[in-house]
Amino acid sequence: MFISTHFYAFLLGKPILVVNTTTTSGVHMHKTVAVSTCIALLAGCAMPTLDQGSISALQGKTVVRAFPPPIKMMMVTPASAAVVGLGLLGGVAAAASGAKAGGTAPFDVEDPGMAISATLAERLAARYNTKTSSTVLSQPMSSLAEIATRGQALADYSLQVSTRNLLMANYMTAPSRYRVSFIVVATLIDNKTKQSVASGVCVHQPENIAVAGTYEDMLANNGERSKREVAAGAQFCAQKLQRDMFAI
């Protein structure tokens, strides 16, 4: 078994270590480890998984989904790859200098956080009999307390999901091959106490170069392949977060 580790920027001032594990059969797996002891969204700390007390309190309650305005997918062109670096680390440079990174994608890509948020709300309803508010809070919010305050009139809990560094970039070891990477941060907030009761982070960065497309592949047919990769990443992160946060 071969293990490689990479640091991907600083998430809310807290570095996240991602361990990519390759088995002897060549199967790639993703593992995320919080380098600091707290990886909560925006501010404050929370147990990453619902405890029994929180589960009992959650039964039958109402949840409102909340996420900031959708972000655009940045892209690293072949000519600019050497300038901004690679992967999610390169995404930090890309976010700071869109022109050098090649700018945003020339086609619309749905922010994966939106699909992840919807899936997590559905899983909560199925497992814990919660009800999901028809209203979605989508304006920028700077703190857990602000999210809770705005959500309090609509629901007992707020489910905040946000996407960071949505990026199409090439592999360091295979510059002609491209992938879509992103980070998603989620937290479930008790609107009454304004405290997080569960939180999680998911890093999606495919490692299978053998099936990766070229730059032209990723842009063809209005970005069809890129969109499929975003959707696959959203499914992966939804499954990971529901397991890590809600023990589902």
Helices and strands as residue ranges (DSSP letters): E 2-11, E 14-22, E 28-34, H 52-58, E 62-66, E 74-75, H 81-84, H 87-96, H 98-101, H 112-128, E 131-137, H 144-151, E 157-170, E 178-190, E 195-204, G 209-211, H 215-246
